[in-house]
Amino acid sequence: MENYIVSARKYRPMTFDSVIGQQALTTTLKNAIKNGKLAHAYLFCGPRGVGKTTCARIFAKTINCLSPRPDGEACGECESCKAFNEQRSFNIHELDAASNNSVDDIRQLIEQVRIPPQIGKYKVFIIDEVHMLSTAAFNAFLKTLEEPPRHAIFILATTEKHKLLPTILSRCQIYDFNRMGVDDIVSHLENVAKQEGITYEPAALNEIAQKADGGMRDALSIFDQVASFCQGNITYEQTIKNLNVLDSNYYFRLTDYFLACGNGDPKAPKVDRAIVQENITNCLLTLNEILTKGFDGQHFINGLASHMRNLLVSKDPQTVQLIETSGEIRDKYAQQAQRCTPRFLYSAMRLCNDCDLQYKQSQNKRLLIELTLIEVAQVAEGEDVPGSGRSPKKKVLHPIFRKSPAAGSTATAIKTEASTATRQSSTATAGTAQAIRNTPPTTSTAAPRVMRTMSIRRPSTGPTPSAVQETTTTVPVSTAPQLPHEQTSVIIAWKEYIESLTREEAALAQRMRAIDPTLMDDGTSFEVIANNNLVAEELLRKAPAIEQYISQRIKGEPMKMKIRLRKVEDRKRSYTPQEAFRLMCKENDSLLKLKELLGLDVV
């Protein structure tokens, strides 16, 4: 049985023309060789598996070729080329700086530099992973790198150029290698598959190319792995199963569920709520299926965001080429994109991106993803979800216990509620006055009329004369004059203004919730009591906006806000149970007798 050679080594390029995806660099190197303008030091930098070491070897082989071709390539037939192909050339020295990074290793290299080549014109020293050299080794190498012998050429290769000393960078010609495109990788994999007699599906090779992340060596390694799993017939289903890749059909299916709820246009006819609920359920079941197969939730949400991005670029024929996928899947993107509105795609991408940013901090990661899917479905339905869209526009949340009227303004609703409250108050007053008339007269004719304090939570069926005499509140006989604005209207407008504040003003909103405005007797002003100077200053700064907002909501005379600082004696004190009991005993000493009679303790 012959020794098996992996595709990454077996199909390694031997000429500049066979290098994939680096045409600009190979053309530059070929022209430099053809014109005889060679530098003494080169730096090849770029991601892994893009051809840095391969190009260094081809360059070393070509400059030592005894009979180069007119196009700048090596002939492959002279003694120098044969020695290189058989890996017995003494003109090429490779040093792994990851394991030979000391000063002594560099000194040995410098000793070899002094020896001229036996065959050919140049001795080429390829130092791979040069960023691993120690600082002392770099310093020992500087002088030789700056002024080497005429027959010596250094080629440094690294994946992390930023770790090199500036003195090293200034002595080299720098060549930056790019990541390889998906189309270039797929084309090369097709050639390898044909030479190996392996059948394939284009979508499968596309998945391998995307998994390689721009590295040809990684792509060939994955290709060998999948070919062994599929036994010479590479299919899309077997490829995603072997590589544990999330199938793109899941994202197409989820988007179909979203679009079944609507296309994101608020002006479009609303979809039946039962259909929306059914599709949201299907989205959650699809997520459960994905998580059950072992896929990471953050990987899924990133894939959904990429899917929405691909749909967005598919809406324009000029940008559809930005999708790095096969032609069949590109057509599916184009078809589904025609059913999506830009508003829906913008909002969906924003929601997925927010979910990705919050994923690591979330304690319940699955719930976070499920909420995101529900919000995307609401956007498709035409609802405005806070935090979605292209602008940080804030939505004012209306109270859930009342509906905004279809026609008219909020002020109309406020006036209606205030009028209802006034009628109920008048009715209660009349009923109480009737009850007072039925009570026996007191000894003092100058005593004011009284009524029992009523609870709005538990309405009473009617007070008895004895109950009226137990807990009473004095009420002046004369009726108070009707004010231009009702107290209820001011309070409702105050609460609505608090809800309209932005997230940056959350602290002010919290302080304002603890304050209830009081309508003054003149009916055109209201008073608020601040607990401290800080709250008073913030309210004074926002006074014009608050006055304008409340005046617009009430739609009456312009309102003025008066700010008063709460006095120390006005502030409520928190009492312990023992202190509260003592105060109650001062009002009614029977409580103390009851405590002693029953043997109770105040805790």
VOTINU-768045 format. One record per atom (N, C-alpha, C): x, y, z. Coordinates in steps of 0.2 Angstrom, whole numbers, plus 5000, padded with zeros to 4 digits. Example, Ala and Ser with C-alpha at 12.3 -4.5 7.8 and 13.67 -1.06 7.14 Angstrom:
<rs>
506649725039 506249785039 506649845039 506449895035 506849955036 506450005039 
</rs>
This chain:
<rs>
500449945000 500050005000 500450065000 500350114995 500750174995 500550225000 501050265002 500950315007 500450365005 499950375009 499450425007 499750495008 499650545003 499850615004 499250655004 499150695009 498550735009 498550785003 497950805002 497850854996 498250914997 498250945003 498651005004 499351005002 499650945003 500350935000 500450904993 499950864991 499950834985 499850884979 499350934981 499250984976 499451054977 500051054981 500351114982 500651144976 500551214975 500751244968 501551244968 501751224962 502451224960 502751284956 502251324953 502451384949 501951434951 502151494949 501751554951 501051554948 501051524942 500351524939 499851484942 500151434946 499651384949 499451414956 499751464958 499551494965 498851524964 498351514969 497651534969 497551594973 497251644970 497051704973 497551754975 498151754972 498651804974 498951824968 498551844963 498851854956 499251924956 499051974960 499452034960 500152024963 500251984968 500851974971 501351924967 501051874964 501451834960 501651874953 501251914951 501451954945 502052004947 501952034953 502552074955 503152034956 503151974959 503751934960 504051914953 503651894948 503851874942 504151924938 503951984938 504252044935 504852064938 504952054944 505552074948 506152024946 505951964945 506451904943 506651924936 506151934931 506251944924 506652004923 506552054927 506952114926 507652114930 507752064934 508352064938 508352114944 507852134946 507752184952 507552144958 508052114961 507852074967 508052114973 507652114978 507852144985 508152094989 508552114994 508952064998 508452035004 507852065005 507452045011 506752055009 506352005010 505552005009 505251985015 504652015016 504251995021 503551975018 503351915019 502651885017 502251885023 501751925023 501251915029 500551905027 500151875031 499451865029 499151805033 498551795033 498251745037 498551675035 498351625039 498551555038 498351525032 498751485028 498551445023 498351485016 498651545015 498551575009 499151575004 499651545006 500151535001 500851575002 500951595009 501551625010 502151585009 502251525012 502851485012 502851455005 502251445002 502251414995 502551464990 502451524990 502651574986 503451584987 503651584994 504351584995 504751534992 504451474992 504851414989 504851424982 504351444979 504351454971 504751504969 504751564973 505251614972 505951594972 506151554978 506851524978 507051484972 506551444970 506651394965 506751434958 506351484957 506451524951 507051564950 507251594955 507851644955 508451594954 508451534956 509051494955 509051444948 508451454945 508351414938 508951434933 509251384930 509751394926 509551424919 508951404917 508651424911 507951444912 507751504915 507051524916 506751534909 506051534910 505651544904 505551614903 505351634897 505251714896 504751744900 504251704902 503651734907 503851734914 504551724916 504751724922 504651664927 504451614924 504351544927 504951504927 505051454932 505651414931 505551354926 506051334923 505951284918 505751214921 505951194927 505851134930 506251074927 506751084923 507151034920 507851034921 508051094923 508851104925 508951064931 509651064933 509851034939 509651064945 509551134945 509351164951 508651154952 508251154947 507451144948 507351074950 507751024947 507650954949 507850944957 508350974959 508550964966 508050994970 507751054968 507251084972 506651034972 506451004967 505850964966 505950904971 506550874971 506650814975 506950834982 506850894984 506950924991 507650904993 508150914988 508850904990 509350964988 508951024987 509351084986 509651114992 510351124991 510751164996 510651234996 510351264991 510251334991 509651364994 509251324997 508651345001 508651315008 508651365013 508651345020 508051375023 507651325026 507051345030 507251345037 506951395041 507051395048 506351405051 506151365056 505551375060 505751415066 505551485066 505651525071 505251515077 504751475077 504351455083 504751405087 505151365085 505551325089 506351335089 506551385085 507251405084 507251485085 507151505091 507051575092 507551615096 508051575098 508551605102 509151635098 509551675102 510151705099 510651655096 510751595099 511151545096 510951525089 510251515088 509951495082 510151545076 510051605078 510151665073 510951665072 511351655076 512051655075 512251595070 511951535071 512151485067 511851505059 511351535059 511051555053 511551605049 511851655053 512251705050 512951665048 513151615051 513751575049 513551545042 512951515041 512851485035 512751545029 512551605031 512451655026 513151665022 513751655026 514351675023 514551625018 514251565017 514551515013 514151525006 514451535000 514151554994 513851484991 513351494987 512951434984 513451394979 513351324979 513751284975 513451284968 512751274967 512351274961 511851334961 511851374956 511451434956 511751494958 511351544958 511551614960 511451634967 510951614970 510751634977 510651584982 510751604988 510551554994 509951594997 509451554997 508851585000 508651565007 508551605012 508451585019 507651605020 507251555021 506551565023 506451555030 506251605034 506151605041 505451605042 505151555044 504351545045 504251565052 503651595053 503351625059 503951665063 504151715059 504751755061 504551795067 503851805069 503751845074 503851815081 504051745081 504151715087 504851725089 505251755085 505951765088 505951815094 506451795098 506551835104 506851905102 506751955107 507052025105 507752025104 508151985108 508851975108 509051945101 508651895099 508751865092 508651915086 508151955087 507952005082 508552055082 508852075087 509352125088 509952095085 510152035086 510751995083 510651995075 510051995073 509951975066 509852045062 509852105065 509752165062 510252185057 510952175059 511452195054 511552155048 511452085049 511452045043 510852055039 510352065041 509752075037 509752145033 510152195036 510252255033 510752255027 511252225028 511852215023 512052145023 511652105019 511852035019 512352025013 512651975012 513151965006 512651964999 512951974994 512651984987 512251914985 512451854988 512151794986 511651774991 511451814996 510951795001 510351835000 509751805001 509151835000 508751805006 508451845010 508051825016 507251835014 506851785016 506151785015 505851775022 505551815025 505251815031 504451805030 504151755034 503451745033 503151745040 502551775041 502251785047 501551795047 501151775052 500451785052 500251845056 500751875060 500651925064 501151985063 501052025058 501552075057 501652125062 501152135066 501152195071 501652175077 501852115077 502252095082 503052105081 503152115074 503852125072 504052195074 504752205075 505052265077 505052315071 504952375072 504952425066 505652425062 506152405066 506852405062 506852345058 506452295059 506452235054 505952255048 505452285050 504952305044 505252355039 505652395042 506052445037 506552415033 506752355034 507352325030 507052275025 506352275025 506052225020 505552255016 505552215010 504952235005 504352195008 503752225009 503252195013 502752175007 502452115008 501952085003 501452055008 500852085007 500252065011 499852025007 499751955009 499351905006 498651915008 498151905004 497451915005 497151845007 496551855010 496151785011 495851775004 495851705003 495551684996 494851684996 494551704990 493851714989 493551644989 492851634990 492551574990 492551544983 492451584978 492451564971 493051534969 493651564971 494351534970 494451464973 494151464979 494251404983 493851344980 493251364978 492751314975 493051294968 493351334964 493651314958 494251274959 494651284964 495251234965 494951174967 494451164972 494251104974 493951064969 493551094964 493351064958 493851024954 494451064953 494951034949 495250974953 495350974960 495650924964 495150864963 494450874964 493950824964 493950784957 494050824952 494150794945 494750744945 495250774947 495950734947 495850674951 495550674957 495450614961 494850574960 494450594955 493950544953 493350554958 493250604961 492750614966 492150654963 491550624964 490950664962 490750714968 490350764966 490250814971 489650854969 489350894974 488850944972 489051004973 488951054969 489251124970 489051154977 488451144979 488351174986 488751144991 488951084991 489351054996 490051084996 490351094990 491051124989 490951194992 490451234991 490351294993 490351295001 490051255004 490051245011 490751235014 491151195010 491851185012 492251245012 492151285006 492451345005 492351395011 491651405013 491551445018 491751425025 491851365026 492051335032 492851355033 493151355027 493851365027 494051435029 493651485028 493751555030 494351585027 494351575020 494851605016 495551575016 495651515019 496251475018 496251415014 496651415009 496651355004 496851285008 497351295012 497551235016 497051205020 496651245024 496051225027 495551195023 495451225017 494951195013 495151125010 495751115008 495951055006 495950995012 496051015018 496050975023 495350955025 494851005024 494150985025 493850945019 494150955013 493950915008 494150845008 494750835011 494950765012 494450725017 494350765022 493950735028 493250725025 492950765022 492250755019 492250695014 492750695010 492750645004 492850575008 493250565013 493250505017 492550485020 492250535022 491550525025 491050505020 491050535014 490550525009 490750465004 491350435005 491650385001 491650404994 491850454992 491950474985 491350514982 490850524985 490250554983 490050614988 490250674987 490150724991 489550754990 489050754995 488350784994 488350834999 487850884998 487750935003 487450915009 487050865010 486750845016 487250805020 487650765017 488250735021 488750785023 488850835019 489350885021 489250925027 488550945027 488350985033 488350945039 488150875038 488150835044 488850815046 489350805042 489950795044 490350855047 490250915045 490550975047 490151005053 489550975054 489151005060 488951085058 488751095052 488551155049 487851165050 487551225052 486851235052 486651245045 486151205043 485851215036 485551275035 485651305029 485351375028 484651365026 484351305025 483651295024 483251315031 483551315037 483251335043 483051405042 483551445040 483451515040 482951535035 482951505029 482451515024 481751495027 481651445031 481051425034 480851475039 481251495043 481051545048 480851615045 481151635040 480951695036 480251685033 480151625031 479451615028 478951615034 479151595040 478651605045 478551675047 479151715047 479051785048 478551825043 478751805037 478351835031 477651815031 477451755034 476751735035 476351785040 476751815044 476451865049 476351935046 476651945040 476652005036 477352025033 477352075029 477952095026 478352155029 478052175035 478352225039 478152295037 477652305032 477352365030 476752385035 476752435038 476252455043 475552465039 475652485033 475052505029 474652445026 475052385026 474752325023 474152305027 473752265024 473152235028 473452185033 473152185039 473352145045 473152075043 473652035046 473551955045 473151935051 472751885050 472351855055 472751835061 472551855067 472951845073 473051775074 472651725073 472751655074 473351635069 473351655063 473951645059 474551665061 474551725064 475151755067 475451715073 474951695077 475151655083 475351585081 475151555076 475351485073 476051495070 476251545067 476851555064 477351565069 477251605075 477651615080 477851555084 477351515084 477451445087 477851405083 477851405076 478251365072 478951395073 479051465074 479751485075 480051455081 479651455086 479951435093 480151355092 479751315088 479851245087 480451235083 480551275078 481151275074 481751285078 481751335082 482351355087 482451295091 481951265094 482051205098 482351145094 482151135088 482451085084 483251095083 483351165082 484051185081 484551175087 484251195093 484651185099 484651115101 484151075099 484251005101 484750965097 484950985091 485450955087 486150975090 486151025095 486851035098 487151105095 486751145091 487051205089 487051255094 487551305094 487551355099 487051415097 486751435103 486251495101 486551555098 487151575100 487451635097 487651625090 487851555088 488051545081 487351545077 486851525080 486151525076 485951605075 486051645080 485751715080 486251755075 486851735075 487351765070 487151745063 486951685062 486751655056 486151685053 485651705058 485051735056 485151805054 485651845057 485751905055 486151905048 486551865047 486851855041 486351845035 485851805037 485351785032 484951845030 484751885035 484451945034 484851995030 485451995031 485952045027 485952015020 486051955019 486051925012 485351945008 484851945012 484151955009 484152035007 484452075011 484452145009 484952155003 485452125002 485952144997 485652104990 485152054991 484852024986 484352064982 484152114986 483552154983 483852204977 484452214976 484752254971 485252204967 485152204960 485552164956 486252184956 486452244958 487152264958 487452234965 487152224970 487452204976 487352124977 486952094973 486852024974 487551984974 488052014970 488651974970 489051974977 488852014982 489152014988 488951954992 488551914990 488351844993 488851794991 489251764995 489751714993 489451644994 489051624989 488751564989 488651534982 488351474982 488251444975 487651484971 487651474965 487151504961 486451484963 486351414965 485651394967 485351434973 485851434978 485651464984 485551544983 485951574979 485851644977 485151654974 484951614970 484251624967 483751614972 483851574977 483351574983 483351634987 483951664988 483951724991 483551784987 483651784981 483351834976 482551824977 482351764977 481651754977 481351774983 481651754989 481351774995 481451854997 481951884994 482051954995 481451994992 481151974987 480652014984 480052014988 479951974993 479351974998 479552015004 480152035005 480352075011 480352145010 480152185014 480252265014 480852285017 481152335015 481852355018 481652375026 481152395028 480952415035 481052345039 480752295036 480752235040 481452205041 481852205035 482552185035 482952225040 482952295040 483352335044 483152315051 482552315053 482352305060 482552235062 482452185058 482752115060 483452115061 483852145057 484552145058 484752185064 484452235066 484552275072 484352225078 483852195078 483652155084 484152095084 484352065079 484752005079 485452035082 485652085080 486352115082 486252135090 485752165092 485652175099 485652115103 485352055101 485351995104 486051965104 486451975099 487151945099 487551985105 487452055105 487852095110 487652075117 486952055118 486752045125 486851965127 487051925122 487051855123 487451835129 488051855129 488551835135 488351855142 487951915142 487751945149 487151915151 486751875146 486051855148 486151785152 485751785158 485751725162 485251665158 484751685155 484351645151 484451655144 484851625141 485051635134 484551615129 484251555131 483651535126 483051585126 482951605132 482351655132 482551715128 483151735129 483351795125 483251785117 483451725115 483351715108 482651705106 482251675110 481551675109 481151735109 481351785113 481051855113 481251885107 481851875104 482051905098 481651885092 481551815092 481151795086 480451815087 480151825093 479451855093 479451925091 479951965093 480052035091 480052045083 480451995080 480552005073 479851985070 479451935072 478851925070 478351985071 478452015076 478052075077 478152135072 478852135071 479052185065 478752165059 478752105057 478452085051 477652095051 477352095057 476652105057 476552175056 477052225057 476952295056 476952335062 477152295068 477152335074 477852365075 477852415079 478452455081 478752425087 479352395087 479652365092 480152415095 480252435101 480752475103 481452445102 481852485100 482552465098 482652445091 482152435087 482252415081 482252465076 482352455070 482352505065 483052535064 483052595060 483752625058 483852685062 483452705067 483552765071 483352745078 483652775083 483552765090 482952795093 482352795088 481752825090 481452795096 481152825101 480852795107 480152795106 479852745108 479052735108 478752755115 478252795115 477952805121 477452755123 477552715128 477152665130 476452685133 475952675131 475252695133 475052645139 474752675144 474452625149 474052575147 474052515150 473752455147 472952455149 472752495154 472152495157 471652545153 471852575148 471452625144 471652625137 471252625132 471352625125 471452695123 471852715118 471852775115 471352785110 470952835111 470352845106 470552845099 470052815095 470252815088 470152885085 469752925087 469752995085 469753035091 469953095090 470053145095 470753145098 470753185104 471453185107 471453155114 471953155117 472053135124 471653175128 471653245127 471353295131 470553275132 470253255126 469553235126 469453185131 469853125131 469753075136 469853095143 470353145144 470453165150 469853205153 469653245149 469053285151 468453245152 468353185149 467753145150 467853105156 468453085158 468653055164 468453105170 468753165169 468653215174 467953225176 467553235170 466853245171 466453195174 466653135173 466353075176 466453075183 467153085185 467353095192 466953145196 466753205192 466453255195 465753235197 465353205192 464753185193 464653135198 465153085199 465153035204 465153075211 465653125211 465753155217 465153195219 464753225215 464153265216 463653215219 463553155216 463053105218 463253085225 463853075226 464053045233 463953105238 464053165236 463953225241 463153225243 462753225237 462053225238 461753175243 462053105241 461853055246 462053065253 462653085254 462853095261 462453155264 462353205261 461953255264 461253235266 460953185262 460253155263 460353115270 460953075270 460953035276 461053085282 461453135281 461553185287 460853215290 460453225285 459753255287 459353205291 459453145290 459153095294 459453075301 459953105302 460253095309 460053145314 460053115320 459753165326 460253225326 459953285328 460353345328 460753345334 461353375334 461753385340 461653435344 461953445350 461753495355 461953565352 462553565348 462753635346 462553645339 462153695338 461853715332 462353735327 462953765329 463453795325 463953735322 463853675324 464353625322 464253615315 464753605311 464753595304 464453525302 464153515296 463953455294 464453405293 464353345294 464853285293 464653235289 465153195286 464953135282 465553085284 465353025282 465852965284 466352965278 466952945280 467452945274 467352885270 467252885264 467152835259 467752805256 467752735254 468352705251 468152695244 468552715239 468452705232 468552635230 468852595234 468952525232 468452475235 468152495240 467552455243 466952495244 466552515239 466052555240 465552535246 465252575250 464752555255 464052565252 463652515255 462952515253 462552575256 462852605260 462452665263 462652665271 462852725273 463052725280 462452735285 462552705291 462052715296 462152775300 461652795304 461752855308 462352845313 462352785316 462952775321 463652775318 463652745311 464252745308 464552815306 464052855305 464252925303 464552965309 464352945315 464652975320 465252955323 465452895320 466152865322 466752895319 466752895313 467352925309 467052985305 467153045306 466853095302 467353145300 467253175294 467653225291 467253295290 467453345293 467053405292 467053435285 466553455283 466453475276 466053545276 466353595273 466053665273 465353655270 464853695272 464253695269 464253725262 464653775261 464653805254 465053755249 464853755243 465153715238 465753755235 466353715234 466953755232 466853775224 467153825222 467053845215 467353795210 467053795204 467353745199 467953775196 468553745196 469153765194 469253755186 469653795183 469653795176 469953725174 470353695178 470653625176 470553585182 470453515180 470353465185 470953445188 471053425194 471653395197 471753325194 471253285192 471453225188 471753235182 471553285178 471853295172 472653315172 472753355177 473453375179 473853315180 473653265184 473953205186 474153165181 473553155176 473653105170 474153135166 474153205164 474653235160 475353225163 475353235169 476053225173 476353155172 475953105173 476153035172 476353025164 475953055160 476053045153 476753075151 476953135154 477553165152 478153125155 478053085161 478553045163 478652985159 478152955156 478252905151 478552925145 478552985143 478853015137 479553025137 479853025143 480553035144 481052985141 481553005139 482052955136 482352915141 482752865138 483152815143 483652855147 483952905144 484452945147 484252985153 483552995153 483253035158 482852985163 483052925164 482752875168 482752895175 483352925178 483352945185 482853005186 482853055182 482353105183 481653075183 481453025178 480752995178 480652965185 481152925188 481052895194 480852945200 481252995200 481053045205 480353085204 480153095197 479553125196 478953075198 479053015198 478552965199 478352975207 478852995211 478652995218 478353065220 478253105215 477953175216 477253175213 476753195216 476053215214 475953285213 475853315207 475653385207 474953405210 474953465213 474353485216 474153545212 473453545210 473253605206 473053655211 473253715210 473153775214 472453805213 472353855218 471653875218 471453925212 472053955209 471853995203 471753955197 471853885197 471653845191 472153845185 472653895186 473153895180 473853885182 473953855188 474553835190 474553775195 475053735195 475053675200 475753675203 475753645209 476353645214 476553575214 477253575214 477553505215 478053525221 478153475225 478553475231 479153435230 479753465230 480353425229 480653405236 480953345236 481253315242 481853345244 482253375239 482953395240 483053445235 483653485236 483853535231 484053505224 484253445224 484453415217 483853405213 483353375216 482653365213 482353435210 482453485215 482153545213 482553575207 483153575207 483553595201 483353565195 483353495195 483153465189 482453485186 481953485191 481253505189 481253585186 481653625189 481753695187 482053695180 482453655178 482753645172 482253625167 481853575169 481353545164 480653585164 480653635168 479953665169 479653695163 480053725158 479653745152 479353685148 479753635147 479553575144 478953545147 478953545154 478353515158 477753555157 477853625158 477253665157 476953665150 477353665145 477153655138 476753595137 477053535139 476753475138 476053465142 475953485148 475353485152 474853535149 475053595146 474553635143 474253605137 474753575133 474453545127 473953485128 474153445133 473753395135 473053415137 473053465142 472353485144 472053535139 472353565135 472053615130 471653665133 471953695138 471653755142 472053815142 472053855147 472453905148 473153885150 473653915148 474353895149 474453885157 474753825158 474953805165 475653825167 475653845174 476353865177 476453815182 477053795183 477253745188 477653785194 477453775200 477753805205 478153755209 478753765211 479153715214 479353735221 479153695226 479253705233 479653655236 480153675240 480653625243 480253595250 480253535251 479953505256 480353515263 479953545268 480253555274 480353495278 480853495283 480953435287 480353415291 479953455293 479353435297 478853405293 478853425286 478353395282 478553325280 479153305280 479353235278 479053185283 478753135280 478453085284 479053035287 478953025293 479452985297 479152915297 479652865297 479452795297 479552775305 479052745307 478952725314 479052645315 479352625320 479352555322 478752535325 478552475325 477952445327 477852475335 478352475339 478252495346 478052565346 478452615342 478252685342 477552695339 477352655334 476652665331 476152645336 476252595340 475752575345 475752625351 476252655353 476252705358 475852775356 475952785349 475552845347 474852825346 474652765345 473952745344 473652745351 474052725356 473852725363 473652795366 474052845363 473952915365 473252935363 473052915357 472452935354 471852895357 471952835359 471452795362 471752745367 471652765374 472052725379 471752655380 471152645377 470852575377 471252525374 471752545369 472152495366 472652465371 472852505376 473352485381 473052435386 472452445388 472052405392 471852335388 471752345382 471652275378 472252235378 472852265377 473452235376 473652195383 473452235389 473652205395 473152145397 472552155395 472052105396 472152045392 472352045386 472451985382 473151965383 473651995386 474351975386 474751975380 474652025376 474952035369 475552065369 475952055365 476652095364 476652125357 476952185356 477052225350 477652205347 477652175341 478252155338 478352185331 
</rs>
